[in-house]
Amino acid sequence: MSAFSEQNNRMLVASAFSKQSRLFDKLYGTNSIINYKRGRVRNHILNYLKAQGNILELNSGTGEDAIFYAKLGHRVHATDISAGMQHALKEKIKQDNLDQYITTELRSFTELEKLQNNGPFDYIFSNFAGLNCTNELEKVLAAVDSLLKPMGIITLVLMPKFCLWESLLLFKGRIKIATRRWFNKNGSKAHIEGIYFTCWYYNPSFIIRNLGPAFKLLNLEGLCTIVPPSYIEGFVEKYPGLWKFLKKYEEVLKSKFPWKFIGDYYIISLQKNS
């Protein structure tokens, strides 16, 4: 993708999420599977986050995670490309009197060298596949080293190139959705609030390779490998017994091969060596 096309895609992403920011929490705040996913990610991070850590969050959205960590006493610099999302977060900061714990910056994750607050940070965090909205993920990862303190940690939640649940849609004849991650050299179209943009899929090996030998892998978990993706609406309410069963076995298998590689998402954490 050319520099112009990437810039155009960023503008489309920013516009789409700004339009959605006014109803984002209402749409997704009561979704049981989204709440499960968010809890899984938070538990993962809390295993590594030091007391009163200094966090850089990429694609912070309406700030649900920033607020959560701030209330635990951590300081969060919450960045996002969407002005609408940043506005929603600022309203929450004001409402919860968290201005001493959360700072905000309207900034693309492909321009981290321009950050007004450049740390260094104890932790860098990006949730729910925001980083799948760029074809320049290697550029984002190249900036990580200078932003992290020695022994600092980065946790990313991304969508891989294969998802077990999506592949099963082949049996329903939904070939386009079932295979959209498989052949995406030029990206795959996504849309929010009627605005179309391009996203790409990245396997864990891409993250490990681009961060390089200066980082060691701490943990890799599949997310929504056995548990269904959140776009299968009403699953928890319709099948509470099955939901409990699937949740139990995802917990058992989340870090095992091949399950850690074939979820709707994966959670990956790496630590800077020095």
C-alpha positions as CSV (number, residue, x, y, z in Angstrom):
1,M,0.0,0.0,0.0
2,S,1.3,3.4,-0.9
3,A,1.9,6.1,1.7
4,F,-1.1,8.0,0.3
5,S,-3.3,5.0,0.5
6,E,-2.2,4.3,4.1
7,Q,-2.9,7.9,5.1
8,N,-6.3,7.7,3.4
9,N,-7.1,4.5,5.3
10,R,-6.1,6.2,8.6
11,M,-8.5,9.0,7.8
12,L,-11.3,6.5,7.1
13,V,-10.6,4.6,10.3
14,A,-10.6,7.8,12.3
15,S,-13.9,8.9,10.8
16,A,-15.6,5.5,11.3
17,F,-14.7,5.3,15.0
18,S,-15.5,8.9,15.6
19,K,-19.0,8.2,14.3
20,Q,-19.3,5.1,16.5
21,S,-17.9,6.8,19.6
22,R,-21.3,8.3,20.6
23,L,-22.9,4.8,20.9
24,F,-19.9,2.6,21.3
25,D,-20.4,1.9,25.0
26,K,-24.1,1.4,24.6
27,L,-23.6,-1.0,21.8
28,Y,-20.9,-3.2,23.4
29,G,-21.0,-2.5,27.1
30,T,-23.6,-5.2,27.8
31,N,-22.3,-7.8,25.3
32,S,-21.3,-10.8,27.5
33,I,-18.6,-12.1,25.2
34,I,-17.0,-8.7,24.9
35,N,-17.0,-8.4,28.7
36,Y,-15.4,-11.9,28.8
37,K,-12.7,-10.8,26.4
38,R,-12.0,-7.6,28.2
39,G,-11.7,-9.5,31.5
40,R,-9.3,-12.0,30.0
41,V,-7.1,-9.3,28.6
42,R,-7.1,-7.4,32.0
43,N,-6.2,-10.5,33.9
44,H,-3.4,-11.2,31.5
45,I,-1.9,-7.7,32.0
46,L,-2.3,-7.7,35.7
47,N,0.0,-10.6,35.9
48,Y,2.8,-8.4,34.7
49,L,1.9,-4.8,35.5
50,K,3.9,-3.3,38.4
51,A,2.3,-1.3,41.1
52,Q,1.6,2.3,40.0
53,G,2.9,1.6,36.5
54,N,3.2,4.1,33.8
55,I,1.2,2.9,30.8
56,L,1.1,3.9,27.1
57,E,-2.2,2.8,25.6
58,L,-2.6,2.7,21.8
59,N,-6.1,3.0,20.2
60,S,-7.6,3.6,23.7
61,G,-11.2,4.1,22.3
62,T,-13.7,5.4,24.8
63,G,-11.2,4.6,27.6
64,E,-12.8,1.6,29.3
65,D,-9.4,0.1,29.9
66,A,-7.6,3.4,30.7
67,I,-10.3,4.1,33.4
68,F,-9.9,0.6,34.8
69,Y,-6.1,0.9,35.2
70,A,-6.3,4.4,36.5
71,K,-8.7,3.4,39.3
72,L,-6.1,0.8,40.3
73,G,-3.5,3.6,40.8
74,H,-1.7,3.4,37.4
75,R,-0.9,6.4,35.2
76,V,-2.1,6.0,31.6
77,H,-1.3,8.0,28.5
78,A,-4.3,7.1,26.3
79,T,-3.8,7.7,22.6
80,D,-6.2,7.3,19.7
81,I,-6.6,8.5,16.1
82,S,-10.3,9.2,16.5
83,A,-11.3,12.6,17.8
84,G,-14.7,11.2,18.8
85,M,-13.2,8.5,20.9
86,Q,-10.8,10.9,22.6
87,H,-13.8,13.2,23.4
88,A,-15.7,10.3,25.0
89,L,-12.7,9.4,27.1
90,K,-12.2,13.0,28.3
91,E,-15.8,13.1,29.4
92,K,-15.2,10.0,31.5
93,I,-12.0,11.4,33.0
94,K,-13.8,14.5,34.1
95,Q,-16.8,12.5,35.5
96,D,-14.5,10.2,37.5
97,N,-12.0,12.9,38.6
98,L,-9.1,11.0,37.1
99,D,-7.2,13.8,35.4
100,Q,-4.2,13.1,37.7
101,Y,-4.0,9.6,36.4
102,I,-5.0,9.8,32.7
103,T,-3.6,12.0,30.0
104,T,-4.8,11.9,26.4
105,E,-3.3,12.5,23.0
106,L,-4.9,12.5,19.5
107,R,-2.2,10.5,17.7
108,S,-1.9,7.7,15.2
109,F,0.1,4.7,16.4
110,T,2.0,5.0,13.1
111,E,3.4,8.3,14.3
112,L,4.7,7.4,17.8
113,E,7.9,9.3,17.1
114,K,5.7,12.5,17.4
115,L,4.2,11.6,20.8
116,Q,4.1,14.7,23.1
117,N,4.5,12.3,26.1
118,N,7.2,9.9,25.0
119,G,7.7,8.2,28.3
120,P,9.6,6.1,28.8
121,F,6.8,3.8,30.0
122,D,6.7,0.6,32.1
123,Y,4.0,-0.8,29.8
124,I,2.7,-0.4,26.3
125,F,-0.8,-1.9,25.6
126,S,-3.1,-2.1,22.7
127,N,-6.5,-3.9,22.9
128,F,-9.0,-5.5,20.5
129,A,-7.2,-5.4,17.2
130,G,-6.8,-1.6,16.7
131,L,-3.4,-2.4,15.3
132,N,-5.0,-4.6,12.6
133,C,-6.1,-1.3,11.0
134,T,-2.6,-0.6,9.5
135,N,-0.4,-2.0,6.9
136,E,2.6,-0.5,8.7
137,L,2.6,-2.5,11.9
138,E,6.4,-3.0,11.6
139,K,6.7,0.8,11.8
140,V,4.7,0.8,15.1
141,L,6.8,-2.0,16.5
142,A,10.0,-0.2,15.5
143,A,9.1,2.7,17.9
144,V,8.5,0.4,20.9
145,D,12.1,0.0,22.1
146,S,12.7,3.8,22.6
147,L,9.3,4.2,24.4
148,L,9.8,1.4,27.0
149,K,11.9,1.4,30.1
150,P,14.5,-1.4,30.5
151,M,12.5,-4.6,31.4
152,G,9.3,-2.9,30.2
153,I,6.5,-5.0,28.8
154,I,4.3,-4.7,25.7
155,T,1.0,-6.5,25.4
156,L,-0.9,-6.5,22.1
157,V,-4.3,-8.0,21.3
158,L,-4.5,-8.8,17.6
159,M,-6.4,-10.8,15.0
160,P,-4.3,-13.6,13.4
161,K,-4.5,-14.9,9.8
162,F,-6.6,-17.9,10.7
163,C,-9.6,-18.1,13.0
164,L,-11.2,-21.5,13.8
165,W,-14.7,-20.1,14.3
166,E,-14.6,-18.1,11.1
167,S,-13.4,-21.1,9.1
168,L,-16.4,-23.1,10.2
169,L,-18.6,-20.7,8.3
170,L,-17.5,-22.5,5.2
171,F,-20.0,-25.2,6.1
172,K,-22.7,-22.5,6.0
173,G,-21.6,-21.3,2.5
174,R,-20.3,-18.0,3.8
175,I,-17.0,-18.4,1.9
176,K,-16.1,-14.7,1.8
177,I,-16.1,-14.3,5.6
178,A,-14.7,-17.8,6.2
179,T,-11.6,-17.1,4.1
180,R,-11.2,-13.3,4.5
181,R,-8.1,-13.7,6.7
182,W,-6.4,-16.3,4.5
183,F,-5.6,-14.2,1.3
184,N,-5.2,-10.7,2.6
185,K,-1.9,-9.4,1.1
186,N,-3.8,-6.3,0.0
187,G,-5.9,-6.2,3.1
188,S,-9.5,-7.0,3.8
189,K,-12.4,-4.6,3.8
190,A,-14.2,-3.8,7.1
191,H,-16.9,-1.3,7.8
192,I,-18.2,0.7,10.8
193,E,-21.1,3.1,10.7
194,G,-21.2,2.8,6.9
195,I,-17.6,3.7,6.4
196,Y,-15.4,1.2,4.7
197,F,-11.6,0.8,5.5
198,T,-9.0,-1.8,5.1
199,C,-7.5,-4.1,7.8
200,W,-4.8,-6.7,7.8
201,Y,-4.1,-9.8,9.9
202,Y,-0.8,-10.6,11.6
203,N,0.4,-13.9,13.2
204,P,2.4,-13.8,16.5
205,S,5.6,-14.7,14.5
206,F,5.3,-11.2,12.9
207,I,5.3,-9.5,16.2
208,I,8.2,-11.6,17.6
209,R,10.3,-11.1,14.4
210,N,9.8,-7.4,14.2
211,L,10.5,-6.6,17.9
212,G,13.6,-8.7,17.5
213,P,16.2,-10.2,19.9
214,A,15.9,-7.2,22.3
215,F,12.6,-8.7,23.4
216,K,11.7,-12.0,24.9
217,L,8.3,-13.7,24.7
218,L,6.5,-13.9,28.1
219,N,3.1,-15.3,27.1
220,L,0.9,-16.1,24.2
221,E,-2.8,-16.9,24.6
222,G,-5.6,-17.6,22.1
223,L,-8.7,-15.5,22.7
224,C,-12.1,-16.7,21.5
225,T,-10.6,-19.9,20.2
226,I,-13.2,-22.2,21.8
227,V,-15.5,-19.5,23.1
228,P,-17.3,-18.0,20.1
229,P,-16.5,-14.5,18.8
230,S,-18.6,-11.6,20.1
231,Y,-20.4,-11.0,16.8
232,I,-22.4,-14.2,17.4
233,E,-25.0,-12.2,19.3
234,G,-27.0,-13.6,22.2
235,F,-25.0,-16.8,22.4
236,V,-24.5,-16.6,26.2
237,E,-28.1,-15.9,26.9
238,K,-29.4,-18.7,24.6
239,Y,-26.9,-21.4,25.6
240,P,-25.8,-20.6,29.2
241,G,-24.7,-24.2,29.9
242,L,-22.7,-24.5,26.7
243,W,-21.2,-21.1,27.4
244,K,-19.9,-22.2,30.8
245,F,-18.5,-25.4,29.3
246,L,-16.7,-23.6,26.4
247,K,-15.3,-20.9,28.8
248,K,-13.9,-23.7,31.1
249,Y,-12.1,-25.4,28.3
250,E,-10.7,-22.2,26.7
251,E,-9.1,-21.5,30.1
252,V,-7.5,-24.9,30.0
253,L,-6.3,-24.7,26.4
254,K,-5.7,-21.0,25.8
255,S,-1.8,-21.3,25.9
256,K,-1.5,-24.7,24.2
257,F,-0.8,-25.6,20.6
258,P,-2.6,-25.1,18.3
259,W,-5.3,-23.2,20.3
260,K,-3.1,-20.2,21.1
261,F,-2.8,-19.5,17.3
262,I,-6.3,-20.0,16.0
263,G,-8.6,-17.8,18.0
264,D,-10.5,-14.7,16.8
265,Y,-7.7,-12.8,18.6
266,Y,-4.5,-13.6,20.5
267,I,-2.9,-11.9,23.4
268,I,0.9,-11.6,23.2
269,S,3.2,-10.1,25.8
270,L,7.0,-9.5,25.4
271,Q,9.5,-8.0,27.7
272,K,12.4,-5.7,26.8
273,N,15.7,-7.3,27.8
274,S,17.4,-4.2,29.1
